[in-house]
Amino acid sequence: MKRWYRLVYVALLSACTWAPVALSAQGAYPSRPIRWITPYPPGGSTTALSRLIGNKLSERWGQNVIIDNRPGGDTIIGIDVAAHAAPDGYTLLLAGNSSIIVGITHKTPFDIFKDFVPITIIARTNYILVINPATPVTTLKEFIAYAKARPEMLNVASVASGSSQHLMGELFGILTGVKMNHIPYKGGAAGLLDLMGGRVQASFSNAINVIPHIRAGKLRGLAVTGDARVATVPDVPTYAEAGLPQYRPKNWQGVVTRAGTPSAIVDKLSGEIRKILTLPDIIKTLDNAGMQPWGTTPQQMGEEMRATRAEVVGIIKEANLKFD
Protein backbone atom coordinates (compact mmCIF):
# COMPACT_ATOMS: atom_id res chain seq x y z
CA MET A 1 0.00 0.00 0.00
CA LYS A 2 1.52 3.27 -1.06
CA ARG A 3 2.19 5.79 1.69
CA TRP A 4 -0.31 8.38 0.44
CA TYR A 5 -2.99 5.70 0.15
CA ARG A 6 -2.30 4.51 3.69
CA LEU A 7 -2.67 8.10 4.98
CA VAL A 8 -6.00 8.55 3.24
CA TYR A 9 -7.18 5.17 4.52
CA VAL A 10 -6.25 6.02 8.10
CA ALA A 11 -7.97 9.42 7.84
CA LEU A 12 -11.17 7.87 6.52
CA LEU A 13 -11.07 5.16 9.19
CA SER A 14 -10.66 7.82 11.89
CA ALA A 15 -13.57 9.83 10.51
CA CYS A 16 -15.80 6.78 10.51
CA THR A 17 -14.72 5.91 14.03
CA TRP A 18 -15.36 9.41 15.47
CA ALA A 19 -18.51 10.29 13.50
CA PRO A 20 -20.87 8.10 15.58
CA VAL A 21 -19.38 9.53 18.76
CA ALA A 22 -19.96 13.12 17.57
CA LEU A 23 -23.49 12.33 16.45
CA SER A 24 -24.19 10.57 19.72
CA ALA A 25 -22.99 13.62 21.67
CA GLN A 26 -25.25 15.90 19.65
CA GLY A 27 -28.14 13.47 20.00
CA ALA A 28 -27.78 13.59 23.79
CA TYR A 29 -28.47 17.33 23.81
CA PRO A 30 -29.50 18.70 26.23
CA SER A 31 -27.64 16.92 29.00
CA ARG A 32 -27.58 19.87 31.44
CA PRO A 33 -29.57 23.06 32.17
CA ILE A 34 -30.02 25.68 29.45
CA ARG A 35 -29.65 29.39 30.10
CA TRP A 36 -32.19 31.61 28.32
CA ILE A 37 -31.05 35.23 28.35
CA THR A 38 -33.70 37.92 28.18
CA PRO A 39 -32.13 41.39 27.69
CA TYR A 40 -34.97 43.10 29.57
CA PRO A 41 -35.92 43.67 33.22
CA PRO A 42 -37.85 40.86 34.94
CA GLY A 43 -41.61 41.03 35.18
CA GLY A 44 -42.43 42.21 31.66
CA SER A 45 -43.97 40.52 28.64
CA THR A 46 -40.59 39.31 27.36
CA THR A 47 -39.90 37.46 30.60
CA ALA A 48 -43.39 35.92 30.51
CA LEU A 49 -42.85 34.76 26.92
CA SER A 50 -39.44 33.30 27.76
CA ARG A 51 -40.85 31.41 30.74
CA LEU A 52 -43.82 30.16 28.73
CA ILE A 53 -41.61 28.48 26.14
CA GLY A 54 -38.78 27.65 28.55
CA ASN A 55 -41.11 25.77 30.92
CA LYS A 56 -42.42 23.65 28.06
CA LEU A 57 -38.90 22.81 26.95
CA SER A 58 -38.09 21.79 30.53
CA GLU A 59 -41.12 19.50 30.65
CA ARG A 60 -40.25 17.84 27.36
CA TRP A 61 -36.50 17.47 27.85
CA GLY A 62 -36.19 16.98 31.59
CA GLN A 63 -33.63 19.77 31.87
CA ASN A 64 -34.15 23.14 33.53
CA VAL A 65 -34.36 26.19 31.29
CA ILE A 66 -33.17 29.05 33.48
CA ILE A 67 -34.44 32.51 32.54
CA ASP A 68 -31.60 35.00 32.99
CA ASN A 69 -32.73 38.64 32.85
CA ARG A 70 -29.86 40.89 31.75
CA PRO A 71 -31.34 44.38 31.23
CA GLY A 72 -29.48 47.58 30.45
CA GLY A 73 -28.03 49.62 27.63
CA ASP A 74 -31.14 49.36 25.45
CA THR A 75 -30.72 45.54 25.46
CA ILE A 76 -27.01 45.79 24.53
CA ILE A 77 -25.78 44.31 27.82
CA GLY A 78 -27.84 41.14 27.61
CA ILE A 79 -27.14 40.57 23.93
CA ASP A 80 -23.41 41.02 24.51
CA VAL A 81 -23.43 38.43 27.29
CA ALA A 82 -25.02 35.94 24.90
CA ALA A 83 -22.54 36.90 22.17
CA HIS A 84 -19.68 35.67 24.37
CA ALA A 85 -21.28 32.35 25.29
CA ALA A 86 -19.91 29.02 24.13
CA PRO A 87 -21.38 27.84 20.80
CA ASP A 88 -22.94 24.71 22.29
CA GLY A 89 -26.68 25.44 22.45
CA TYR A 90 -26.71 25.90 26.21
CA THR A 91 -27.15 29.67 26.03
CA LEU A 92 -30.16 31.02 24.18
CA LEU A 93 -31.13 34.65 23.62
CA LEU A 94 -34.60 36.11 23.25
CA ALA A 95 -34.19 38.34 20.22
CA GLY A 96 -36.68 40.38 18.27
CA ASN A 97 -36.97 43.26 15.86
CA SER A 98 -35.57 45.49 18.63
CA SER A 99 -32.37 43.43 18.48
CA ILE A 100 -32.05 44.43 14.83
CA ILE A 101 -32.85 48.07 15.55
CA VAL A 102 -30.25 48.47 18.31
CA GLY A 103 -27.50 47.39 15.94
CA ILE A 104 -28.52 50.17 13.55
CA THR A 105 -29.13 52.99 16.02
CA HIS A 106 -26.21 52.24 18.39
CA LYS A 107 -22.58 51.26 18.23
CA THR A 108 -22.61 47.73 19.62
CA PRO A 109 -19.81 45.30 20.52
CA PHE A 110 -21.64 42.55 18.62
CA ASP A 111 -23.25 41.93 15.25
CA ILE A 112 -26.60 40.18 15.58
CA PHE A 113 -26.17 38.73 12.08
CA LYS A 114 -22.60 37.46 12.49
CA ASP A 115 -22.39 36.53 16.16
CA PHE A 116 -25.65 34.59 16.33
CA VAL A 117 -27.51 31.92 14.42
CA PRO A 118 -31.32 32.03 14.23
CA ILE A 119 -33.42 29.23 15.72
CA THR A 120 -37.07 30.25 15.30
CA ILE A 121 -39.41 33.21 15.54
CA ILE A 122 -41.79 32.47 18.39
CA ALA A 123 -44.53 35.00 17.80
CA ARG A 124 -45.60 38.22 16.19
CA THR A 125 -46.09 40.80 18.90
CA ASN A 126 -49.12 42.92 18.16
CA TYR A 127 -49.15 46.61 18.99
CA ILE A 128 -52.22 48.74 19.57
CA LEU A 129 -52.53 52.44 18.79
CA VAL A 130 -54.00 53.77 22.02
CA ILE A 131 -55.18 57.28 22.80
CA ASN A 132 -56.42 59.17 25.83
CA PRO A 133 -60.21 58.69 26.02
CA ALA A 134 -60.67 62.47 26.27
CA THR A 135 -59.49 62.79 22.65
CA PRO A 136 -62.67 63.41 20.65
CA VAL A 137 -62.27 60.54 18.16
CA THR A 138 -63.33 56.90 18.21
CA THR A 139 -61.91 55.47 14.99
CA LEU A 140 -58.54 55.35 13.24
CA LYS A 141 -59.80 57.44 10.32
CA GLU A 142 -61.10 60.10 12.69
CA PHE A 143 -57.77 60.13 14.53
CA ILE A 144 -55.81 60.61 11.30
CA ALA A 145 -58.04 63.52 10.31
CA TYR A 146 -57.86 64.99 13.82
CA ALA A 147 -54.04 64.77 13.88
CA LYS A 148 -53.66 66.17 10.36
CA ALA A 149 -55.67 69.20 11.37
CA ARG A 150 -53.22 69.73 14.25
CA PRO A 151 -49.74 69.17 12.82
CA GLU A 152 -47.07 68.69 15.51
CA MET A 153 -49.60 69.52 18.23
CA LEU A 154 -50.22 65.95 19.43
CA ASN A 155 -47.65 64.10 21.54
CA VAL A 156 -46.92 60.41 21.03
CA ALA A 157 -45.09 58.44 23.74
CA SER A 158 -42.53 55.69 23.29
CA VAL A 159 -40.24 53.72 25.59
CA ALA A 160 -37.10 55.31 24.08
CA SER A 161 -35.72 57.12 21.09
CA GLY A 162 -34.98 54.57 18.39
CA SER A 163 -37.27 51.96 19.96
CA SER A 164 -39.77 49.83 18.07
CA GLN A 165 -42.53 52.13 19.30
CA HIS A 166 -40.70 55.20 18.03
CA LEU A 167 -40.16 53.72 14.58
CA MET A 168 -43.76 52.51 14.42
CA GLY A 169 -44.90 56.07 14.98
CA GLU A 170 -42.57 57.31 12.27
CA LEU A 171 -43.86 54.68 9.82
CA PHE A 172 -47.42 55.68 10.68
CA GLY A 173 -46.54 59.29 9.87
CA ILE A 174 -44.90 58.31 6.58
CA LEU A 175 -47.97 56.37 5.43
CA THR A 176 -50.62 58.83 6.60
CA GLY A 177 -48.94 62.23 6.47
CA VAL A 178 -49.63 62.75 10.18
CA LYS A 179 -47.01 64.76 12.08
CA MET A 180 -46.83 64.28 15.85
CA ASN A 181 -44.23 65.11 18.49
CA HIS A 182 -42.29 62.08 19.63
CA ILE A 183 -41.82 62.00 23.42
CA PRO A 184 -39.35 59.30 24.54
CA TYR A 185 -39.57 57.90 28.06
CA LYS A 186 -37.28 55.64 30.06
CA GLY A 187 -39.52 52.61 29.86
CA GLY A 188 -43.17 52.06 29.05
CA ALA A 189 -44.83 52.60 32.43
CA ALA A 190 -44.09 56.33 32.67
CA GLY A 191 -45.36 56.96 29.15
CA LEU A 192 -48.61 55.11 29.81
CA LEU A 193 -49.15 57.07 33.02
CA ASP A 194 -48.75 60.33 31.12
CA LEU A 195 -51.04 59.05 28.38
CA MET A 196 -53.77 58.20 30.87
CA GLY A 197 -53.17 61.55 32.56
CA GLY A 198 -53.55 63.47 29.30
CA ARG A 199 -49.99 64.80 29.09
CA VAL A 200 -49.47 62.84 25.87
CA GLN A 201 -52.24 61.92 23.47
CA ALA A 202 -51.20 58.66 21.81
CA SER A 203 -48.87 55.67 21.90
CA PHE A 204 -48.12 52.66 19.73
CA SER A 205 -47.95 50.17 22.59
CA ASN A 206 -47.37 46.46 23.01
CA ALA A 207 -50.83 44.94 23.29
CA ILE A 208 -50.10 43.04 26.49
CA ASN A 209 -49.18 46.28 28.26
CA VAL A 210 -52.37 48.18 27.37
CA ILE A 211 -55.06 45.49 27.25
CA PRO A 212 -55.96 45.95 30.96
CA HIS A 213 -56.21 49.74 30.54
CA ILE A 214 -58.41 49.42 27.45
CA ARG A 215 -60.71 47.00 29.26
CA ALA A 216 -60.87 49.39 32.23
CA GLY A 217 -61.76 52.34 29.98
CA LYS A 218 -58.58 54.24 30.85
CA LEU A 219 -57.33 54.07 27.26
CA ARG A 220 -59.06 53.81 23.89
CA GLY A 221 -57.72 51.33 21.36
CA LEU A 222 -58.04 52.41 17.73
CA ALA A 223 -56.27 49.67 15.77
CA VAL A 224 -54.08 46.62 16.33
CA THR A 225 -51.33 45.21 14.13
CA GLY A 226 -51.52 41.64 12.90
CA ASP A 227 -54.00 39.64 10.87
CA ALA A 228 -56.67 39.17 13.53
CA ARG A 229 -58.20 40.98 16.47
CA VAL A 230 -56.96 40.26 19.98
CA ALA A 231 -59.34 37.99 21.87
CA THR A 232 -59.18 40.00 25.10
CA VAL A 233 -60.04 43.32 23.38
CA PRO A 234 -62.29 42.17 20.52
CA ASP A 235 -63.68 45.65 19.84
CA VAL A 236 -60.29 46.94 18.64
CA PRO A 237 -60.11 46.41 14.85
CA THR A 238 -57.03 45.47 12.90
CA TYR A 239 -55.37 48.18 10.84
CA ALA A 240 -56.73 46.54 7.70
CA GLU A 241 -60.27 46.66 9.10
CA ALA A 242 -59.74 50.25 10.22
CA GLY A 243 -58.76 51.38 6.71
CA LEU A 244 -54.93 51.28 6.76
CA PRO A 245 -53.98 47.80 5.45
CA GLN A 246 -50.53 48.95 4.29
CA TYR A 247 -49.48 49.59 7.89
CA ARG A 248 -47.74 46.30 8.72
CA PRO A 249 -44.66 47.05 10.86
CA LYS A 250 -42.45 44.11 11.69
CA ASN A 251 -42.78 43.20 15.35
CA TRP A 252 -41.70 39.77 16.52
CA GLN A 253 -39.89 37.84 19.21
CA GLY A 254 -37.71 34.83 18.53
CA VAL A 255 -34.76 32.92 19.85
CA VAL A 256 -31.17 32.75 18.64
CA THR A 257 -27.96 31.18 19.87
CA ARG A 258 -24.25 31.65 19.45
CA ALA A 259 -22.85 31.37 15.93
CA GLY A 260 -20.91 28.15 15.48
CA THR A 261 -23.44 26.03 17.38
CA PRO A 262 -23.78 22.63 15.63
CA SER A 263 -26.62 22.64 13.13
CA ALA A 264 -28.07 19.45 14.64
CA ILE A 265 -28.61 21.29 17.94
CA VAL A 266 -30.06 24.37 16.21
CA ASP A 267 -32.47 22.19 14.25
CA LYS A 268 -33.48 20.25 17.37
CA LEU A 269 -34.24 23.46 19.25
CA SER A 270 -36.15 24.91 16.33
CA GLY A 271 -38.23 21.80 15.80
CA GLU A 272 -39.11 21.43 19.48
CA ILE A 273 -40.13 25.06 19.93
CA ARG A 274 -42.24 24.92 16.77
CA LYS A 275 -44.05 21.87 18.16
CA ILE A 276 -44.68 23.75 21.41
CA LEU A 277 -46.21 26.63 19.44
CA THR A 278 -48.91 24.29 18.08
CA LEU A 279 -50.19 23.36 21.56
CA PRO A 280 -53.72 24.69 22.22
CA ASP A 281 -52.84 26.13 25.64
CA ILE A 282 -49.83 27.98 24.21
CA ILE A 283 -51.88 29.37 21.32
CA LYS A 284 -54.58 30.57 23.72
CA THR A 285 -52.08 32.14 26.13
CA LEU A 286 -50.32 34.03 23.34
CA ASP A 287 -53.59 35.14 21.77
CA ASN A 288 -54.86 36.53 25.07
CA ALA A 289 -51.60 38.47 25.40
CA GLY A 290 -51.95 39.98 21.93
CA MET A 291 -49.39 37.71 20.26
CA GLN A 292 -49.69 35.44 17.25
CA PRO A 293 -47.66 32.22 17.37
CA TRP A 294 -45.41 31.99 14.34
CA GLY A 295 -42.83 29.20 14.36
CA THR A 296 -40.26 29.46 11.59
CA THR A 297 -37.32 27.42 10.45
CA PRO A 298 -33.88 28.91 11.15
CA GLN A 299 -33.64 29.86 7.48
CA GLN A 300 -37.01 31.62 7.53
CA MET A 301 -36.05 33.53 10.67
CA GLY A 302 -32.84 34.65 8.97
CA GLU A 303 -34.86 35.98 6.04
CA GLU A 304 -37.19 37.85 8.39
CA MET A 305 -34.23 39.36 10.24
CA ARG A 306 -32.83 40.71 6.98
CA ALA A 307 -36.25 42.03 5.95
CA THR A 308 -36.60 43.77 9.31
CA ARG A 309 -33.21 45.42 8.87
CA ALA A 310 -34.24 46.72 5.45
CA GLU A 311 -37.50 48.11 6.86
CA VAL A 312 -35.76 49.85 9.76
CA VAL A 313 -33.12 51.41 7.53
CA GLY A 314 -35.86 52.61 5.20
CA ILE A 315 -37.89 54.23 7.99
CA ILE A 316 -34.84 55.97 9.45
CA LYS A 317 -33.86 57.32 6.03
CA GLU A 318 -37.38 58.41 5.05
CA ALA A 319 -38.01 60.12 8.39
CA ASN A 320 -34.49 61.62 8.42
CA LEU A 321 -33.86 60.38 11.96
CA LYS A 322 -30.54 60.96 13.71
CA PHE A 323 -29.19 59.00 16.66
CA ASP A 324 -26.20 59.70 18.89
N, C-alpha and C positions, 0 to 999 in steps of 0.2 A: 504494500500500500504506500503510495507516494506520500511524502510528508505533508503537502498541502491538502491532500485528500483526507489524511488522518486528522488534521486540524479542523477541517469542516465537519467531519464525522463526530468528533468530540464535542464541538460547539452545538451541533444539532441534538446530540444525545443529552447534553446539559440542559438545553432549552426544553426538551420533552420531559426531563426529570423535574425541573423547577416549575413548569407551567401549572401542573395540577396543584402544587403547593400554593402558588400565587392566587389561583382561582379559588382554592379552598379558603384562603385568608379573606378574600373579598366576599365570598359567599357567607362567611361567618359574621359579617357586619350587620348590626352593631353588636359588639361584645362588651361595651362599657357605656356609661352615660354620655349623652349628647348635650352640648351646650348650644342654646339658641339665643343669640344676641339680638336684643331689640334696642335700637339706638334712640330710645325715647324714655321719658320718666315712667315709673310704674303707675298703674291705675288707669291708664287711658285705653282707647280702643285698640291700639297696636299690641299692648300687653295682653288684652283679652283675646285677640285673634291668635297670637302666638301660643297662648295657653290652650286654646280650643284645639288647635291642630297638634300641638306638642303632647297633650294628654292622650289623644287618640293614638299617636305614634307609640307612646309608652305602653298603652294597653296592648297594642298589636305585637310589639317587639320585646316586651319584657325588660326594657331598659329605660331608666329615667331620662326625660328630656327636661333639662334645667333652663328655665327662662332667666336670662341674664340682662337686666336693664342697664344700659350704658348711655345715659343721656349726655347732652352737652355739645356745644359748638355747632348747632344746627345739624345734628346727627353725625358730624364728622368724627367725634371721639369714638362712638360705638362702631362705626364702619371701619375706622382705622384699626381698632382692636381685632376685628374679624379678618382684616387684610393681612395681619401678621400671624394668623393661626396656621397650624400645620395643615397641609393639604390631604387630610385623611377622612373627611366627612364627619368629624366629631365636633366641628364648630360650624353652625349655620347662622345666617344673618337674615333678619326680616328686612327686605329691601322693596322699595316701591318707586313710583315716579319721582318722589322727593329725593331719592338717592341719585337719580339722574340729574335733577335740577341742581343739587348742591355742587356737583362736579363742574357745572357750567357757571354758576354764580359766585363760586368761591375757589380759592387756591387750596387744593386738598393734597394730602400726602399719599393718596391712593388714586387709582383709576378704576372705577367700577366695572369698566369693560375689560380691562386687562388683568386685574388682580382677583377677579371672581369669575365663577362659572355659574350660569343660571340653572336652576332646578325646576321650578314651576311657579307660575302666577297662581296665587291662591284665590283671589277675589277681586272684582271691580269694587272700588269704594265709591258709593254714590254720595254726591254733594247736593245740598238743597240751598237754593237762593232764599234766604229768610230776610224779612224786613220787620221793623217795629210796627206793631198793630195800629199805632196812631197814624201811620202813613196812609193817606186817603186813596189807596188802590187795593184791589183784591185779585188781580190777574197779572200775568207776566206782561201782556200787551199794554195794559194800563200803566204798569211800572215803567216800561220803556218810554212810553209817551210822557209820563210824569218827569222822568229823569232828563229826557231830551229838552224839555221846556225849562229845565233848571241846570244848565251845564256847569259842572264843577261846584255845584251847591250841595250835593248829597255826599255823605261820607260812607265809605265802605271799609269794614274792618277785616284784617287778616292776622294770622298768627305771627307773621314776620315778613319783612321785605324779601322778595325772591321766593316766597313759599308757594306751595301749590295753590293756596287760596288767592294769593296776590296775582299769580299768572292766570288763574281762572277769571278773575275780574277783568284783567287786561284783555283776554280773549273775548269776553262778553262785550267789552267796549268796541273792539275791532269789528265784531260781527253786527253790532246794532247801532254803532255811532254814538252810544251813550258815553258821557264823560263824567266820572265821579272822582272824588278825592280819596286816594288810598291812605288808610290810617293803619300802620303796622303796630301790633302789640307784641309783648313778650309772652306768647302763649295764647291759647284760645279762650280761656275763662274770662280774662279781663275784657276782651273784645265783646264777648256775649253779654257781659254785665252792662257795658256801655250801650250795646244795641238795645237791650231791654229797657235801659234807662233813657233812651232817646238821644244820647250824645252822638251816636252814629246811626245811620238809617238802614244799612244793609250789610249782608255778609254772605259769602259763598262758603258754607260750612259743611263739614263732615256730617252726614245724616245722623249717625249715632249720637253726636254731641248735641243736636238740636231737637231730636224727636220728642224728648220729654217736655221741652218748652213750647213746642207747637201744640202738643196735646193739652197742655195746661193753658193755652191761649196767650202765653207771654210773647210768642213770636208768630208771625204769619209766614207759612211756606208758600212760595209762588211756583216753583218748578224744581224737579229733581233730575239729576243726570241718570243715565242708564236706559235700559229698554223697557222697564216695567216700573210701576208704582211700588212704593215701599209699603209692606203689609201693615205696619204700625201707624202710618199716616196716609191712609188710602185716598184722602181728599186732595193730596198734593199731586198735580199732574206731572208727567214727564215733560221735558223740554219740547219733544216732538208734539205731544198733545197740546202744549201751551202755545205752539206756533213758531218755535225756533228749533227745527230738527237738525240744523247744521251745527248747533252747539253741542259738541261731543268731546269735551276735554278728556285727556287720558289720565285716569286715576285708578291706581291698582296697588295691591300689596302682594308680594311674592317672597320666595326664599332663594337665596344663593349660597354658595360655599366657596372656599378658597380655590383659586385656579390651580390646576395640577392634580386635583382630586381624581382618583381613578374613575373612568366613565361608568364602570359597573356599579359603583356606589352612587354616583349621581343619578343613574337610571333607576336604581332601586328606590332611592328617596323620592324621585319624581313620581314613579308609579304608585308608591304607597300613599303619598299625599293625594294624588288624583283619585284614588279609590275612596279615601276618607271624604273627599268633597262630594261624593255621590250619595253619602249616607243621609237619610231623611232628616235626622235630628240636626245634622250639621247644616243642611240646606235651610231648614227652618230658622235656626239660630242666626245664620248670616243674613237671611232675608229680613228678620225682625230688627236687625242692626243696620239695615240699609246697605247691605253688601250683596253682590251677586257672585256665587261661586263660579270660578272659571276653570282652572285646571288645564295647564298647557304642558307640552313637552318642553325639555330644555331648549330645543331649537326654536320653538314658537315663542318662548319667553325672550330669547335673544333678539328675535325679530321685533318684538314689541318694545324692548328696551331701546333699540335703534330708532324705531318710529317715534317713541316718546322724546328722545333727544332731538330729533328733527323738528318736532312740534314746538318744543321749548325754545330752541334757537330761533325758530320763525316768529314766535310771539315776542321774544325779547327784541328782535330786530324791528318788527313792525311797530311795536309800541315805543321804540327808542329808549329802552330801559338801561340804566347804568347802575352797576354795583361796585362797591369798594372791594 
